[in-house]
Amino acid sequence: MLYTKNGEPAGLVTNIQKYTIHDGPGIRTEVFFSGCSLACIWCSNPETIAPGRKFGIYPNKCIGRDKCSWCVKACPLGGAPLLFDGEGMLSGIAPAPECADCYRCAEDCPSRAIKVWGELYTVPELMEIILQDKSFYARTGGGVTLSGGEVLLQAEFALLLLEACHAEGIGTCIESALFVPWESAERVFALADLVITDIKHMDSAAHEKITGAGNELILENIKKTVQMGKKLVIRTPVVIGYNAEEQNIRATAEFIREELGGNIVAWQLLPYRKMGTEKYDSLMQPYPLEDYTPPEREEWEANLRRLTDIVQTEYGLPVMAGSSEKLNLE
């Protein structure tokens, strides 16, 4: 558990997205937590992978050292961690140990050329934001989704936040990769109305190549989630050249039908979209699929329709292309 300087329990959050409609039913507020147990090559939220606060750098927003220098003046180290190119424009930051409890350069930057990914929030602070849209949740069957990164790496705080949401009558959803000890998932799921998880590949070796870990723990946790009686949405990001083969989709359908008894709310086949590249740039990290050229829309749409038809007609599972179709939680 993380704590504020005042000793209050806190969660490390990278983003709070209001009015989202894709990660659970109705209109939702989604809270993205820092830290992930996987590193998927198509991840669109790289700021959530490594735990902890981190700098995001946007050189095109920099006013210039000669014209501004507010970041340098704010830095207790005299600007030593700040890097500038030959024209005096911010080009990066080499964080010193002292930066971990500071980030004053980002706070004072007038053009927001420096951003901090990750802020500590207490339960009351998050609930103040969440409750602003309580009427929308009630009218649309929405609520709060806790995502990441991997929210279950901050399970103790997630429990406190879920308890607060339930006390206000707000529906809850957990989006997790489930590459965590089952004990963490079980405690949190007890207070979750819906769980969303991925099956990215049924072959463990192939899964490790695209995520950094095998799939055995994930598949076992998915089975336990169904045995627990939780409403479950399974997603597969379908990326041609990596996991879009019919054989893999059929193997996944077999698992859902035979191992889960088909007891899922929906299986969403999601198209790959090249997103989050500007975040990789801000973190000074290469985008893992930088050289990947996705197929034309007509090709991937046709492929999703074909795979969806196979799953529906041959396996009888509630499958859908994309995440925009309304979920039936009855």
Residue frames as qw, qx, qy, qz and C-alpha x, y, z in Angstrom:
[[0.000, 0.888, 0.459, 0.000, 0.00, 0.00, 0.00],
 [0.376, 0.351, -0.021, 0.857, 1.22, 3.48, -0.85],
 [0.287, -0.750, -0.484, 0.347, 0.64, 6.40, 1.48],
 [0.189, 0.880, 0.062, 0.431, 0.60, 10.17, 1.24],
 [0.322, 0.396, -0.478, 0.715, 2.94, 12.29, 3.32],
 [0.461, -0.393, 0.264, -0.750, 0.08, 12.57, 5.81],
 [0.210, -0.148, 0.938, -0.232, -0.14, 8.79, 6.14],
 [0.706, 0.301, 0.257, -0.588, -3.36, 8.36, 4.13],
 [0.647, 0.100, 0.719, 0.235, -3.72, 5.26, 1.90],
 [0.315, 0.699, -0.190, -0.614, -3.20, 6.25, -1.72],
 [0.816, 0.292, 0.465, 0.179, -3.14, 4.83, -5.22],
 [0.213, -0.459, 0.428, 0.749, -0.70, 5.77, -7.96],
 [0.554, 0.639, 0.519, -0.127, -2.85, 6.83, -10.91],
 [0.394, -0.097, 0.445, 0.798, -1.68, 7.80, -14.40],
 [0.170, -0.132, -0.410, -0.886, -5.00, 8.99, -15.83],
 [0.282, 0.394, 0.726, -0.487, -8.67, 9.50, -15.00],
 [0.070, -0.067, -0.618, -0.780, -10.93, 9.33, -18.03],
 [0.377, 0.321, 0.540, -0.680, -14.51, 10.51, -17.69],
 [0.643, 0.485, 0.064, -0.589, -17.47, 9.68, -19.94],
 [0.076, 0.343, -0.879, -0.322, -15.88, 6.53, -21.36],
 [0.797, 0.119, 0.115, -0.580, -18.26, 3.99, -22.92],
 [0.690, 0.407, -0.577, -0.162, -16.00, 1.12, -24.01],
 [0.322, 0.238, -0.844, 0.357, -14.75, -0.50, -20.79],
 [0.040, 0.285, 0.824, -0.489, -17.99, -1.66, -19.23],
 [0.066, 0.651, 0.708, 0.267, -21.67, -0.82, -19.65],
 [0.115, -0.929, -0.348, 0.057, -23.09, 2.69, -19.74],
 [0.225, 0.845, -0.210, 0.438, -21.21, 5.93, -19.13],
 [0.854, -0.367, -0.219, 0.295, -18.22, 5.37, -16.87],
 [0.072, -0.915, 0.387, -0.082, -15.32, 7.01, -15.12],
 [0.950, 0.120, -0.197, 0.210, -12.16, 4.98, -15.72],
 [0.360, -0.859, 0.364, 0.004, -9.17, 5.14, -13.39],
 [0.829, 0.421, -0.323, 0.177, -5.84, 3.96, -14.81],
 [0.682, -0.697, 0.207, 0.075, -3.32, 2.69, -12.27],
 [0.247, 0.785, -0.567, -0.030, 0.45, 2.71, -12.62],
 [0.295, -0.413, 0.859, -0.062, 2.43, -0.51, -12.95],
 [0.866, 0.230, -0.150, -0.417, 1.82, -3.62, -15.04],
 [0.700, -0.342, 0.626, 0.039, 2.92, -7.24, -14.83],
 [0.745, 0.364, 0.473, 0.297, 3.05, -7.58, -18.63],
 [0.062, -0.609, 0.274, 0.741, 4.62, -5.56, -21.45],
 [0.665, 0.497, 0.556, 0.033, 2.46, -6.15, -24.53],
 [0.447, -0.047, 0.396, 0.801, 4.07, -5.05, -27.78],
 [0.034, 0.548, 0.510, 0.663, 0.93, -3.18, -28.86],
 [0.297, -0.618, -0.549, 0.478, 0.30, -1.44, -25.53],
 [0.162, 0.719, 0.265, 0.621, -1.15, 2.04, -26.01],
 [0.430, -0.872, 0.004, -0.234, -0.51, 3.08, -22.39],
 [0.737, 0.260, -0.433, 0.449, 3.28, 2.71, -21.96],
 [0.074, -0.585, 0.363, -0.721, 3.22, 5.19, -19.06],
 [0.778, -0.403, 0.144, -0.460, 1.44, 2.53, -17.01],
 [0.884, 0.170, -0.430, 0.069, 3.91, -0.33, -17.56],
 [0.502, 0.165, -0.560, 0.638, 6.79, 0.52, -15.21],
 [0.425, -0.748, -0.495, 0.121, 5.59, 1.29, -11.68],
 [0.435, -0.468, -0.128, 0.758, 6.24, 4.68, -10.17],
 [0.227, 0.908, 0.127, -0.328, 6.07, 8.27, -11.31],
 [0.648, 0.012, 0.425, 0.632, 7.96, 9.17, -14.45],
 [0.049, 0.579, -0.114, -0.806, 8.68, 12.15, -16.69],
 [0.588, 0.563, 0.540, 0.214, 6.99, 12.72, -20.02],
 [0.248, -0.484, 0.215, 0.811, 8.84, 15.10, -22.31],
 [0.494, 0.723, 0.476, 0.084, 7.23, 17.10, -25.16],
 [0.471, -0.245, 0.185, 0.827, 10.08, 19.04, -26.83],
 [0.158, 0.462, 0.513, 0.706, 7.76, 20.66, -29.40],
 [0.301, -0.850, -0.411, -0.133, 6.04, 22.52, -26.56],
 [0.608, -0.426, -0.140, 0.655, 9.26, 23.93, -25.11],
 [0.132, 0.983, 0.105, -0.078, 9.60, 27.72, -25.28],
 [0.655, 0.543, -0.255, 0.460, 13.37, 27.50, -25.05],
 [0.668, -0.376, -0.349, 0.539, 15.98, 27.86, -22.34],
 [0.296, 0.091, -0.004, 0.951, 16.91, 31.42, -23.33],
 [0.272, -0.419, -0.296, -0.814, 13.30, 32.65, -23.43],
 [0.720, -0.506, -0.292, -0.374, 11.95, 30.77, -20.42],
 [0.386, 0.335, -0.720, 0.470, 14.16, 28.67, -18.11],
 [0.615, -0.474, 0.152, -0.611, 11.40, 28.27, -15.53],
 [0.967, -0.109, -0.229, -0.033, 12.18, 24.55, -15.28],
 [0.629, 0.307, -0.415, 0.581, 15.85, 25.28, -14.61],
 [0.117, -0.501, 0.314, -0.798, 15.02, 27.90, -11.97],
 [0.783, -0.374, 0.008, -0.497, 12.56, 25.55, -10.25],
 [0.900, 0.072, -0.412, 0.122, 15.03, 22.66, -10.08],
 [0.602, -0.780, 0.170, 0.017, 16.80, 22.31, -6.69],
 [0.810, -0.165, 0.340, 0.448, 19.74, 20.79, -8.58],
 [0.065, -0.642, 0.274, 0.713, 20.17, 23.84, -10.75],
 [0.699, 0.555, -0.094, -0.442, 18.65, 22.13, -13.76],
 [0.165, -0.505, 0.825, 0.192, 21.34, 19.44, -13.92],
 [0.525, 0.154, 0.837, -0.019, 18.89, 16.62, -14.87],
 [0.528, 0.738, 0.257, -0.333, 17.39, 18.71, -17.70],
 [0.559, -0.068, 0.564, 0.604, 18.82, 18.14, -21.16],
 [0.352, 0.807, 0.102, -0.463, 18.73, 20.76, -23.94],
 [0.785, 0.386, 0.306, 0.377, 19.71, 20.57, -27.59],
 [0.514, 0.020, 0.113, 0.850, 22.05, 22.97, -29.37],
 [0.044, -0.526, -0.308, -0.791, 19.25, 25.49, -29.83],
 [0.098, -0.156, 0.541, -0.821, 18.35, 25.48, -26.14],
 [0.714, -0.160, -0.229, -0.641, 15.18, 23.43, -26.55],
 [0.626, -0.331, 0.624, -0.330, 14.33, 20.73, -24.02],
 [0.571, 0.346, -0.677, -0.309, 15.36, 17.33, -25.38],
 [0.760, -0.160, -0.630, 0.009, 15.09, 15.05, -22.35],
 [0.467, -0.723, 0.316, -0.399, 15.63, 14.49, -18.66],
 [0.616, 0.184, -0.725, 0.247, 18.18, 12.28, -16.93],
 [0.605, -0.700, -0.134, -0.356, 16.42, 11.86, -13.57],
 [0.201, 0.426, -0.704, 0.531, 18.54, 12.05, -10.43],
 [0.350, -0.301, -0.850, 0.253, 17.54, 10.28, -7.20],
 [0.000, 0.269, 0.387, -0.882, 16.38, 13.63, -5.84],
 [0.311, -0.033, -0.432, -0.846, 13.78, 13.89, -8.64],
 [0.304, -0.272, -0.910, -0.076, 11.66, 11.14, -7.11],
 [0.213, -0.640, -0.627, 0.390, 10.16, 13.47, -4.51],
 [0.130, -0.409, 0.038, 0.903, 10.33, 16.71, -6.47],
 [0.319, 0.509, 0.701, 0.384, 9.04, 17.17, -10.05],
 [0.031, -0.747, -0.226, 0.625, 9.02, 20.95, -9.54],
 [0.114, -0.252, 0.542, 0.794, 10.28, 21.43, -13.11],
 [0.026, -0.381, -0.833, -0.400, 7.03, 19.94, -14.42],
 [0.128, -0.725, -0.595, 0.322, 4.91, 21.94, -11.99],
 [0.110, -0.718, -0.007, 0.687, 6.51, 25.24, -13.06],
 [0.292, 0.013, 0.655, 0.697, 6.75, 24.59, -16.83],
 [0.338, 0.427, 0.198, -0.815, 4.34, 27.15, -18.37],
 [0.509, 0.361, -0.479, -0.618, 4.00, 25.33, -21.69],
 [0.882, -0.104, 0.365, -0.281, 3.57, 21.84, -20.26],
 [0.569, 0.582, -0.576, -0.083, 6.63, 20.59, -22.11],
 [0.175, 0.226, -0.900, 0.330, 7.29, 18.45, -19.02],
 [0.744, -0.310, -0.183, -0.563, 4.57, 16.16, -17.74],
 [0.194, -0.324, 0.866, -0.329, 4.60, 13.78, -14.79],
 [0.682, -0.090, -0.606, -0.400, 2.99, 10.42, -15.46],
 [0.607, -0.271, -0.711, 0.226, 1.55, 9.25, -12.16],
 [0.189, -0.502, 0.242, -0.809, -0.09, 11.05, -9.26],
 [0.169, -0.146, -0.890, 0.397, -1.02, 9.85, -5.80],
 [0.452, -0.375, -0.231, -0.775, -4.74, 9.98, -5.05],
 [0.202, -0.027, 0.817, -0.539, -6.56, 9.15, -1.84],
 [0.060, 0.437, 0.892, 0.103, -9.98, 7.52, -1.85],
 [0.078, 0.759, 0.425, -0.487, -11.77, 10.78, -0.93],
 [0.013, 0.555, -0.353, -0.754, -9.95, 12.62, -3.75],
 [0.008, -0.012, -0.865, -0.501, -10.97, 10.01, -6.33],
 [0.042, 0.551, 0.825, -0.124, -14.52, 9.80, -5.00],
 [0.080, 0.665, 0.152, -0.727, -14.89, 13.57, -5.36],
 [0.142, 0.352, -0.595, -0.709, -14.18, 13.16, -9.08],
 [0.042, -0.157, -0.965, -0.206, -16.25, 9.99, -9.47],
 [0.069, 0.560, 0.721, -0.402, -19.32, 11.40, -7.76],
 [0.122, 0.419, -0.140, -0.889, -19.47, 14.36, -10.15],
 [0.416, 0.164, -0.613, -0.651, -21.09, 12.04, -12.71],
 [0.242, 0.060, 0.909, -0.334, -23.20, 9.82, -10.47],
 [0.576, 0.449, 0.296, -0.615, -26.39, 10.85, -12.27],
 [0.512, 0.511, -0.544, -0.425, -24.95, 9.65, -15.60],
 [0.052, 0.196, -0.976, 0.080, -24.12, 6.26, -14.09],
 [0.392, 0.244, 0.716, -0.523, -27.68, 5.91, -12.79],
 [0.590, 0.535, 0.041, -0.603, -29.30, 6.82, -16.09],
 [0.580, 0.552, -0.525, -0.288, -27.10, 4.62, -18.30],
 [0.984, -0.179, -0.008, -0.021, -26.26, 1.67, -16.07],
 [0.550, 0.628, -0.393, 0.385, -22.67, 2.84, -15.91],
 [0.755, -0.646, -0.035, 0.107, -20.21, 3.25, -13.09],
 [0.152, -0.849, 0.497, 0.095, -16.50, 3.08, -12.38],
 [0.950, 0.246, -0.140, 0.133, -13.85, 0.98, -14.12],
 [0.436, -0.772, 0.434, 0.162, -10.47, 0.40, -12.48],
 [0.872, 0.472, -0.017, 0.126, -7.85, -0.34, -15.10],
 [0.569, -0.634, 0.314, 0.420, -4.17, 0.15, -15.78],
 [0.001, 0.496, -0.787, 0.368, -1.51, -0.94, -16.18],
 [0.554, -0.202, -0.808, -0.020, -2.55, -3.58, -13.71],
 [0.424, -0.626, 0.070, -0.650, -4.86, -2.37, -10.97],
 [0.907, -0.361, -0.200, -0.078, -4.44, -5.62, -9.03],
 [0.636, 0.213, -0.379, 0.637, -0.84, -4.66, -8.28],
 [0.074, -0.249, 0.349, -0.900, -2.46, -2.07, -6.00],
 [0.427, -0.367, -0.795, -0.227, -5.10, -4.45, -4.69],
 [0.295, -0.420, -0.627, 0.585, -5.30, -3.05, -1.16],
 [0.077, 0.286, 0.039, -0.954, -6.10, 0.44, -2.40],
 [0.319, -0.104, -0.661, -0.671, -8.48, -0.90, -5.04],
 [0.337, -0.416, -0.836, 0.120, -10.47, -2.59, -2.28],
 [0.120, -0.451, -0.402, 0.788, -10.84, 0.68, -0.38],
 [0.183, 0.201, -0.288, -0.918, -11.99, 2.49, -3.53],
 [0.350, -0.208, -0.810, -0.422, -14.46, -0.25, -4.47],
 [0.248, -0.458, -0.753, 0.402, -15.92, -0.18, -0.97],
 [0.022, 0.407, 0.156, -0.900, -16.46, 3.57, -1.29],
 [0.272, 0.054, -0.566, -0.776, -18.11, 3.14, -4.69],
 [0.348, -0.325, -0.869, -0.134, -20.48, 0.46, -3.39],
 [0.151, -0.445, -0.584, 0.662, -21.38, 2.64, -0.42],
 [0.194, 0.394, -0.055, -0.897, -22.58, 5.23, -2.96],
 [0.700, 0.417, 0.518, -0.260, -24.45, 2.65, -5.05],
 [0.354, 0.737, -0.408, -0.406, -22.05, 2.98, -7.98],
 [0.979, 0.186, 0.076, -0.017, -21.46, -0.02, -10.24],
 [0.299, -0.745, 0.555, 0.218, -17.89, -1.32, -10.48],
 [0.911, 0.406, -0.060, 0.030, -15.75, -3.02, -13.09],
 [0.501, -0.642, 0.493, 0.307, -12.18, -4.32, -12.92],
 [0.764, 0.618, -0.181, -0.035, -10.09, -4.53, -16.09],
 [0.513, -0.644, 0.564, 0.066, -7.10, -6.80, -15.44],
 [0.507, 0.505, -0.666, -0.208, -4.61, -8.86, -17.41],
 [0.914, -0.314, 0.060, -0.248, -4.85, -11.41, -14.55],
 [0.747, 0.305, -0.453, 0.379, -1.11, -12.08, -14.52],
 [0.218, -0.583, 0.441, -0.646, -1.17, -11.76, -10.74],
 [0.055, 0.009, -0.945, 0.323, -1.49, -14.09, -7.73],
 [0.315, -0.480, -0.717, -0.396, -5.08, -15.30, -7.44],
 [0.353, -0.528, -0.584, 0.506, -5.28, -14.04, -3.86],
 [0.070, -0.264, 0.016, 0.962, -5.00, -10.45, -5.09],
 [0.261, -0.139, -0.583, -0.757, -7.70, -10.98, -7.71],
 [0.366, -0.427, -0.826, -0.035, -10.11, -12.87, -5.47],
 [0.220, -0.486, -0.492, 0.688, -10.28, -10.19, -2.79],
 [0.081, 0.276, -0.149, -0.946, -10.86, -7.40, -5.28],
 [0.258, -0.141, -0.751, -0.591, -13.30, -9.34, -7.46],
 [0.158, -0.445, -0.828, 0.304, -15.56, -9.85, -4.45],
 [0.047, 0.665, 0.316, -0.675, -16.48, -6.16, -4.81],
 [0.053, 0.283, -0.522, -0.803, -16.52, -6.02, -8.63],
 [0.675, 0.380, 0.362, -0.518, -19.78, -6.22, -10.56],
 [0.824, 0.565, 0.007, -0.031, -17.94, -7.01, -13.80],
 [0.558, -0.521, 0.487, 0.424, -14.49, -8.26, -14.78],
 [0.674, 0.722, -0.109, -0.113, -12.79, -7.62, -18.13],
 [0.553, -0.532, 0.565, 0.304, -9.68, -9.55, -19.12],
 [0.498, 0.634, -0.445, -0.390, -7.75, -10.60, -22.22],
 [0.852, -0.069, 0.479, 0.197, -6.78, -13.84, -23.86],
 [0.171, 0.803, -0.344, -0.456, -4.07, -12.59, -26.18],
 [0.526, 0.421, -0.700, -0.235, -2.81, -15.96, -27.41],
 [0.925, -0.262, 0.051, -0.272, -3.55, -19.58, -26.50],
 [0.865, 0.212, -0.275, 0.362, -0.01, -20.74, -27.22],
 [0.559, -0.783, -0.069, 0.263, 2.09, -19.90, -24.17],
 [0.625, -0.156, 0.260, 0.719, 5.36, -19.49, -26.08],
 [0.216, 0.546, 0.407, 0.700, 3.72, -17.12, -28.55],
 [0.348, -0.876, -0.312, -0.120, 2.04, -15.31, -25.65],
 [0.636, -0.575, 0.020, 0.514, 5.42, -14.75, -24.02],
 [0.500, 0.159, 0.332, 0.784, 6.83, -13.25, -27.21],
 [0.018, 0.619, 0.370, 0.693, 4.11, -10.62, -27.41],
 [0.470, -0.803, -0.175, -0.321, 3.59, -9.89, -23.71],
 [0.081, 0.654, -0.612, 0.436, 6.77, -10.93, -21.90],
 [0.392, -0.223, 0.785, -0.424, 5.17, -13.84, -20.01],
 [0.132, -0.117, -0.948, -0.266, 3.45, -17.15, -20.62],
 [0.467, -0.290, -0.229, -0.803, -0.32, -17.56, -20.31],
 [0.481, -0.186, -0.852, 0.090, -0.70, -20.41, -17.81],
 [0.121, -0.266, -0.590, 0.753, -1.37, -18.22, -14.76],
 [0.305, 0.122, -0.107, -0.939, -3.75, -16.02, -16.75],
 [0.556, -0.093, -0.665, -0.490, -5.84, -18.93, -18.04],
 [0.411, -0.245, -0.818, 0.320, -5.99, -20.49, -14.58],
 [0.003, 0.248, 0.396, -0.884, -7.14, -17.19, -13.06],
 [0.420, 0.018, -0.358, -0.834, -9.79, -16.81, -15.76],
 [0.539, -0.212, -0.798, -0.168, -11.19, -20.22, -14.84],
 [0.298, -0.296, -0.681, 0.599, -11.25, -19.25, -11.16],
 [0.164, 0.107, 0.051, -0.979, -13.01, -16.00, -12.01],
 [0.553, -0.110, -0.538, -0.626, -15.82, -17.92, -13.71],
 [0.531, -0.231, -0.797, 0.170, -15.94, -20.44, -10.86],
 [0.126, -0.179, -0.471, 0.855, -16.32, -17.49, -8.51],
 [0.162, 0.687, 0.706, -0.060, -19.50, -16.58, -10.40],
 [0.075, -0.593, 0.028, 0.801, -18.28, -13.22, -11.68],
 [0.601, 0.752, 0.251, -0.098, -19.67, -11.66, -14.82],
 [0.538, -0.418, 0.460, 0.569, -16.77, -11.80, -17.26],
 [0.588, 0.791, -0.021, -0.170, -15.94, -10.12, -20.56],
 [0.732, -0.226, 0.422, 0.485, -13.02, -11.61, -22.49],
 [0.366, 0.874, -0.121, -0.294, -11.15, -9.59, -25.07],
 [0.779, -0.039, 0.393, 0.487, -8.69, -10.55, -27.77],
 [0.146, 0.808, -0.221, -0.526, -6.82, -7.76, -29.54],
 [0.853, 0.310, 0.391, 0.152, -6.63, -9.26, -33.03],
 [0.022, -0.819, 0.390, 0.419, -3.32, -8.28, -34.61],
 [0.891, 0.452, -0.013, -0.039, -2.69, -9.75, -38.03],
 [0.540, 0.611, -0.497, 0.298, 0.73, -11.37, -38.09],
 [0.036, -0.429, 0.704, -0.565, 0.76, -12.04, -34.34],
 [0.240, 0.064, 0.873, -0.419, -2.43, -13.71, -33.09],
 [0.553, 0.322, 0.029, -0.768, -5.10, -13.33, -35.78],
 [0.229, 0.176, -0.899, -0.330, -4.70, -16.82, -37.22],
 [0.733, -0.215, -0.297, -0.574, -7.91, -18.85, -37.36],
 [0.707, -0.042, -0.675, 0.206, -6.17, -21.65, -35.44],
 [0.199, 0.059, -0.549, 0.810, -5.57, -19.36, -32.46],
 [0.458, -0.144, 0.032, -0.877, -9.11, -18.01, -32.48],
 [0.795, -0.127, -0.498, -0.323, -10.50, -21.54, -32.62],
 [0.562, -0.006, -0.688, 0.458, -8.23, -22.61, -29.75],
 [0.074, -0.102, 0.380, -0.916, -9.48, -19.65, -27.70],
 [0.648, -0.137, -0.207, -0.720, -13.10, -20.53, -28.53],
 [0.744, -0.073, -0.664, 0.007, -12.46, -24.11, -27.42],
 [0.310, 0.034, -0.628, 0.713, -11.08, -22.88, -24.11],
 [0.321, -0.101, 0.183, -0.924, -14.06, -20.59, -23.49],
 [0.748, -0.097, -0.345, -0.558, -16.58, -23.28, -24.39],
 [0.803, -0.056, -0.589, 0.074, -14.94, -26.29, -22.73],
 [0.473, 0.004, -0.563, 0.678, -13.03, -24.82, -19.78],
 [0.105, 0.009, 0.291, -0.951, -15.40, -21.96, -18.95],
 [0.212, 0.448, 0.855, -0.150, -18.62, -23.62, -20.02],
 [0.139, 0.533, 0.476, 0.686, -19.31, -20.61, -22.21],
 [0.332, -0.785, -0.482, 0.203, -20.16, -18.66, -19.04],
 [0.340, -0.158, 0.041, 0.926, -19.09, -15.23, -20.21],
 [0.258, 0.710, 0.297, -0.584, -20.95, -11.99, -20.91],
 [0.626, 0.771, -0.024, -0.117, -19.16, -11.52, -24.21],
 [0.716, -0.195, 0.343, 0.576, -15.98, -12.21, -26.14],
 [0.269, 0.923, 0.016, -0.273, -14.83, -9.04, -27.89],
 [0.760, 0.146, 0.290, 0.563, -12.50, -9.34, -30.87],
 [0.067, -0.907, -0.047, 0.413, -10.76, -5.97, -31.01],
 [0.692, 0.645, 0.031, 0.322, -9.06, -4.50, -34.08],
 [0.636, -0.305, -0.039, 0.708, -5.49, -3.32, -33.69],
 [0.208, 0.940, 0.132, 0.238, -5.03, 0.42, -33.87],
 [0.623, 0.171, -0.241, 0.724, -1.66, 2.13, -33.64],
 [0.298, -0.876, -0.166, -0.341, -2.27, 4.30, -30.59],
 [0.676, -0.718, 0.026, 0.165, -0.15, 5.86, -27.86],
 [0.769, 0.323, -0.020, 0.551, 2.91, 6.52, -30.02],
 [0.065, 0.793, -0.126, 0.592, 3.19, 10.08, -28.67],
 [0.706, -0.671, 0.147, -0.172, 3.36, 8.65, -25.15],
 [0.919, -0.033, 0.076, 0.385, 6.31, 6.43, -26.12],
 [0.454, 0.618, -0.035, 0.641, 8.00, 9.52, -27.56],
 [0.306, -0.828, 0.110, -0.456, 7.38, 11.45, -24.33],
 [0.837, -0.503, 0.216, -0.001, 8.98, 8.64, -22.35],
 [0.148, 0.740, -0.626, -0.195, 11.87, 8.49, -24.82],
 [0.584, -0.100, 0.805, -0.029, 11.03, 4.86, -25.58],
 [0.189, 0.166, -0.711, -0.657, 10.70, 3.20, -29.01],
 [0.770, 0.090, 0.158, -0.611, 7.24, 1.97, -29.96],
 [0.556, -0.220, 0.797, 0.079, 7.62, -1.85, -30.17],
 [0.602, 0.451, 0.644, 0.142, 5.55, -2.11, -33.37],
 [0.024, 0.717, -0.145, -0.681, 7.08, 0.94, -35.01],
 [0.046, 0.335, -0.731, -0.592, 7.87, -0.99, -38.21],
 [0.276, 0.320, 0.905, -0.046, 4.53, -2.81, -38.26],
 [0.252, 0.065, -0.320, -0.911, 2.21, -1.76, -41.07],
 [0.466, 0.243, 0.730, -0.437, -1.36, -2.70, -40.23],
 [0.251, 0.311, 0.789, 0.467, -3.56, -3.93, -43.07],
 [0.190, -0.218, -0.247, -0.925, -6.11, -1.70, -44.70],
 [0.461, -0.027, 0.465, -0.756, -9.42, -1.26, -42.90],
 [0.789, 0.179, -0.258, -0.529, -11.27, -3.40, -45.45],
 [0.594, 0.247, -0.762, 0.079, -8.93, -6.32, -44.76],
 [0.091, 0.096, -0.803, 0.581, -9.07, -6.32, -40.96],
 [0.561, 0.047, 0.245, -0.790, -12.80, -5.65, -40.89],
 [0.792, 0.185, -0.433, -0.389, -13.41, -8.60, -43.21],
 [0.458, 0.210, -0.818, 0.277, -11.14, -10.76, -41.08],
 [0.197, -0.071, 0.637, -0.742, -12.98, -9.83, -37.87],
 [0.715, 0.109, -0.005, -0.690, -16.35, -10.57, -39.48],
 [0.724, 0.220, -0.635, -0.155, -15.10, -13.95, -40.68],
 [0.278, 0.152, -0.822, 0.472, -13.72, -14.90, -37.27],
 [0.396, -0.024, 0.427, -0.813, -16.87, -13.68, -35.52],
 [0.777, 0.130, -0.260, -0.558, -19.03, -15.79, -37.82],
 [0.592, 0.189, -0.777, 0.099, -16.92, -18.88, -37.07],
 [0.044, 0.098, -0.742, 0.662, -17.21, -18.38, -33.32],
 [0.540, 0.051, 0.222, -0.810, -20.95, -17.74, -33.45],
 [0.802, 0.185, -0.300, -0.482, -21.95, -20.54, -35.79],
 [0.718, 0.206, -0.659, 0.085, -19.51, -23.28, -34.77],
 [0.355, 0.045, -0.714, 0.602, -19.01, -22.58, -31.06],
 [0.351, -0.694, -0.577, -0.249, -22.21, -20.78, -30.07],
 [0.467, -0.360, -0.357, 0.724, -20.42, -18.13, -28.03],
 [0.057, 0.943, 0.305, -0.118, -21.52, -14.51, -27.45],
 [0.585, -0.139, 0.233, 0.764, -18.88, -12.88, -29.62],
 [0.248, 0.931, 0.242, -0.112, -18.73, -9.37, -31.06],
 [0.632, 0.341, 0.070, 0.692, -16.36, -7.38, -33.23],
 [0.087, 0.538, -0.111, 0.831, -15.12, -4.37, -31.30],
 [0.252, -0.244, -0.720, 0.599, -16.25, -2.98, -27.95],
 [0.198, -0.058, -0.027, -0.978, -19.02, -0.59, -28.95],
 [0.530, -0.308, -0.660, -0.434, -21.89, -3.09, -28.86],
 [0.504, -0.534, 0.246, -0.632, -23.99, -2.88, -25.70],
 [0.202, 0.176, -0.934, 0.238, -23.20, -5.53, -23.09],
 [0.701, -0.387, -0.336, -0.497, -26.07, -7.65, -21.76],
 [0.076, 0.359, -0.767, 0.526, -25.41, -8.15, -18.04],
 [0.746, -0.216, 0.100, -0.622, -28.76, -9.75, -17.24]]
